[in-house]
Amino acid sequence: MELSEKVVVVTGAGGGMGKAISEKLLAEGARVIGMDLKEESMKDQDHSQFTAVAVDILDEEAVAGAFAEAHKQSGKIDGLVNAIGMAQSASPIEDVSLELWHKLMNVNVTSLFLTSKEAAKYMKKQNQGSIITIASISAVRPRPGLQAYIASKGAAESFSRALAIELAPHGIRVNTVHPGPTDTGMLGQFAASGADVETTKKQIFADSVPMGRLVAPSDIAESISYLISDRAAMVTGAVLHVDGGRGL
Ligand SMILES: NC(=O)c1ccc[n+]([C@@H]2O[C@H](COP(=O)([O-])OP(=O)(O)OC[C@H]3O[C@@H](n4cnc5c(N)ncnc54)[C@H](O)[C@@H]3O)[C@@H](O)[C@H]2O)c1
């Protein structure tokens, strides 16, 4: 029960990785405040230490309110895991609308700004904290047709490193995890329109991983539990590839 004193906010807690991360943190004894668009997406997490909060992470006022409530209930916020995100269906750049570009940037980058801003406010007062952003190995090992998604993940990594240097004097660590293709509901959404989703998952994604299989959400959760823990006390500004070698 290494994390028994920790209070951790997990965004995207109703998603494939968010669920596995919440489960792992709860199993390690942490108190978890899960945030996602709909409360019902978090209903599987039936645990006395888990609180589900329905909130649109792009709504600045609602996010501030959700963090204030979490802090009021728990007295502190030790960790923030940014696990929300949105996929792009592989498409040539000429077919990508400005509207989709903005949406991807908002969900995958602006969300990080809004949650990290709130977390930093509370963590600075405590002089400690750990913020982790799930970006993507595609930021450094791109695939064709995912230009907007990949740009958003590159921004997520840069933002994380910028915060790491800014917040280090306050005892707050900020790290990035780059997953390879991971077996969640999102993976099929990267398929080109009209392409068979299962074939894409196997032939484009699983076969591109040197270790021969898709990443499991639990693989990501293991890395998060380490980065939240005090074992990672001197790890900040790091970019951890949990990708079975896809980035090589
Ligand atoms: N699955 C993959 O292959 C893969 C690979 C690399 C990186 N990633 C990244 O990992 C993270 C988690 O992805 P996942 O596979 O678990 O996806 P997922 O689609 O299963 O989960 C994403 C969650 O984010 C939530 N969300 C989206 N917009 C929101 C908003 N405005 N407010 C609140 N919640 C919102 C969704 O409701 C969903 O529950 C994402 O950042 C994704 O880009 C995924």
The ligand as a Tripos MOL2 file, in Angstrom:
@<TRIPOS>MOLECULE
LIG
   44    48     1     0     0
SMALL
NO_CHARGES

@<TRIPOS>ATOM
      1 N1         -5.1100    4.1180  -26.9670 N.am      1 LIG1
      2 C1         -3.9730    4.3890  -27.5790 C.2       1 LIG1
      3 O1         -3.5220    3.6520  -28.4870 O.2       1 LIG1
      4 C2         -3.1550    5.5740  -27.1760 C.ar      1 LIG1
      5 C3         -1.8070    5.6280  -27.5740 C.ar      1 LIG1
      6 C4         -1.0190    6.7080  -27.1780 C.ar      1 LIG1
      7 C5         -1.5770    7.6990  -26.3950 C.ar      1 LIG1
      8 N2         -2.8850    7.6400  -26.0200 N.ar      1 LIG1
      9 C6         -3.3880    8.6990  -25.1600 C.3       1 LIG1
     10 O2         -3.7060    8.1560  -23.8890 O.3       1 LIG1
     11 C7         -4.7430    8.9270  -23.2490 C.3       1 LIG1
     12 C8         -5.8610    7.9880  -22.8050 C.3       1 LIG1
     13 O3         -6.4150    7.3740  -23.9480 O.3       1 LIG1
     14 P1         -7.3970    6.0880  -23.9230 P.3       1 LIG1
     15 O4         -6.8420    5.1420  -24.8970 O.co2     1 LIG1
     16 O5         -7.6430    5.6830  -22.5300 O.co2     1 LIG1
     17 O6         -8.6920    6.7530  -24.5770 O.3       1 LIG1
     18 P2        -10.2400    6.6440  -24.2010 P.3       1 LIG1
     19 O7        -10.9520    7.2030  -25.3890 O.co2     1 LIG1
     20 O8        -10.5690    5.2740  -23.7470 O.co2     1 LIG1
     21 O9        -10.3910    7.6430  -22.9670 O.3       1 LIG1
     22 C9        -10.3690    9.0390  -23.0810 C.3       1 LIG1
     23 C10       -11.3230    9.6180  -22.0460 C.3       1 LIG1
     24 O10       -11.2310   11.0490  -22.0790 O.3       1 LIG1
     25 C11       -12.5250   11.5610  -21.8100 C.3       1 LIG1
     26 N3        -12.6710   12.9420  -22.2760 N.ar      1 LIG1
     27 C12       -12.5430   13.4030  -23.5470 C.ar      1 LIG1
     28 N4        -12.8120   14.7230  -23.5880 N.ar      1 LIG1
     29 C13       -13.1100   15.1070  -22.3250 C.ar      1 LIG1
     30 C14       -13.4900   16.3390  -21.7390 C.ar      1 LIG1
     31 N5        -13.6100   17.4620  -22.4630 N.pl3     1 LIG1
     32 N6        -13.7230   16.3800  -20.4090 N.ar      1 LIG1
     33 C15       -13.6110   15.2510  -19.6540 C.ar      1 LIG1
     34 N7        -13.2590   14.0440  -20.1570 N.ar      1 LIG1
     35 C16       -13.0210   13.9780  -21.4800 C.ar      1 LIG1
     36 C17       -13.4490   10.6120  -22.5900 C.3       1 LIG1
     37 O11       -14.7920   10.7130  -22.1470 O.3       1 LIG1
     38 C18       -12.7920    9.2590  -22.3260 C.3       1 LIG1
     39 O12       -13.3680    8.6100  -21.1990 O.3       1 LIG1
     40 C19        -5.1780    9.9450  -24.3110 C.3       1 LIG1
     41 O13        -4.5100   11.1580  -24.0720 O.3       1 LIG1
     42 C20        -4.6750    9.3240  -25.6150 C.3       1 LIG1
     43 O14        -4.4660   10.2990  -26.6140 O.3       1 LIG1
     44 C21        -3.6900    6.5880  -26.3880 C.ar      1 LIG1
@<TRIPOS>BOND
     1     1     2 1
     2     2     3 2
     3     2     4 1
     4     4     5 ar
     5     4    44 ar
     6     5     6 ar
     7     6     7 ar
     8     7     8 ar
     9     8     9 1
    10     8    44 ar
    11     9    10 1
    12     9    42 1
    13    10    11 1
    14    11    12 1
    15    11    40 1
    16    12    13 1
    17    13    14 1
    18    14    15 2
    19    14    16 1
    20    14    17 1
    21    17    18 1
    22    18    19 2
    23    18    20 1
    24    18    21 1
    25    21    22 1
    26    22    23 1
    27    23    24 1
    28    23    38 1
    29    24    25 1
    30    25    26 1
    31    25    36 1
    32    26    27 ar
    33    26    35 ar
    34    27    28 ar
    35    28    29 ar
    36    29    30 ar
    37    29    35 ar
    38    30    31 1
    39    30    32 ar
    40    32    33 ar
    41    33    34 ar
    42    34    35 ar
    43    36    37 1
    44    36    38 1
    45    38    39 1
    46    40    41 1
    47    40    42 1
    48    42    43 1
@<TRIPOS>SUBSTRUCTURE
     1 LIG1         1 GROUP 0 **** ****
